[in-house]
Amino acid sequence: MTEAPRTFLNAPLVFGRGSLAHLSRLEGRRAAVVTDDGPMERLGFLAQAQDYLRQAGFDVRVVARVGCEPSTALVDQARPAIADFKPDWLVALGGGSVLDTAKALWVFCENADLDWPAAFQFNGLPAMRRTRLAAIPSTSGTGSETSRVAVLVDAKTGLKRLIFSPEIIPSVAILDPALPATMPPALAAASAFDALSHAIEASLAVIASEFTVTLALGAIRLIFDHLPAACRGDLTAREQVHYAATTAAMAINNSTAGLAHAMDQVGPLFGVPHGVVCAVLMPHTLSFSLPAASGRLAAMAQAAAQEVEGRDPTTLAWAFLRGLVALQRQVGLPLSFRDLGIPEAAYAAQVDRLVEAALVSGSTRLAPRIPTATEARQLFLRAYDGVMPAELGS
């Protein structure tokens, strides 16, 4: 039986210390910069990027500053500036929120008459050929610099929506480790757990390929090896985790996310960073998935160098999950939503909505084990209290 051919999707990568200078090699007349609301300017990276672009002959204009979760409202505010400037390049300099905002602006720069329902259609974007996008991440987690996804909060519903299309894979991703070197330890930990969730879930998805799994295992190894030192400020470790985040993104870009991402509407509803949401959820979603995914989880235990007697897949799988929780504790991430100060009554009032959103997610449909509504509810409640399976200890 012949299978339908598949394509490996990825942005071209420019990486290494000093790689921000690649901006001086771009060609065009006008460059529109999307950045954050202060850190990139305060640390000097915005000025460096502007200088490199001017060296290349660009007229440079900052068209948007992103200081929160990317939203449809923020994109709508910036659309007139993009339409007026008509850039040849969009340059996204900052964290995942900046990169996703730039991707959405790219869509409307190319297709000025498009509306949000059309933008949110799965693989529904027209070809984008005139403007190009350079994505320069300052955090090591979302992987938006090489993915076909932009995640935005819908201003009407308060929930996350996806622009999903190969058309929004950046024209080039620039990975300069000087940028993530400035992250506070808490942000470094949360970002890395976002990347770790990408690697784990991409490998477990029913559509995962050997290419995906190989990349995912490499990213898992790098994060387990280097994250504790990265959170202590070790610059070499920070660089390795930065590359791991992009490697994990390459994996998920050619597979899909899983249950933790399907359940991540907790983030926009309660103002919790996405990486922290993933960290809280993963011990529960992976424990639930384990009966259908022990072989892949066992391979992760070996990639993460978990020491276990015997080679039984189930034993190795539980060892990996214990190692995951231990790493979570080591870098100071919470183990429950209660620990984040979310009021119990407010959380309980949203559980039905959370369950509904999780069950209709494409990430759920492609997970190795699909929960019922009752099972999804139990996962949300356990994650609130941090009640772990007995195999993971207290």
Helices and strands as residue ranges (DSSP letters): E 13-15, G 19-25, E 30-36, H 39-42, H 45-55, E 59-66, H 72-85, E 89-94, H 96-110, H 116-119, E 132-137, G 144-146, E 149-153, E 160-164, G 166-168, E 172-175, G 180-182, H 185-204, H 210-231, H 235-253, H 259-262, H 266-270, H 274-303, H 313-330, G 338-340, H 344-360, H 362-365, H 373-385, G 390-392
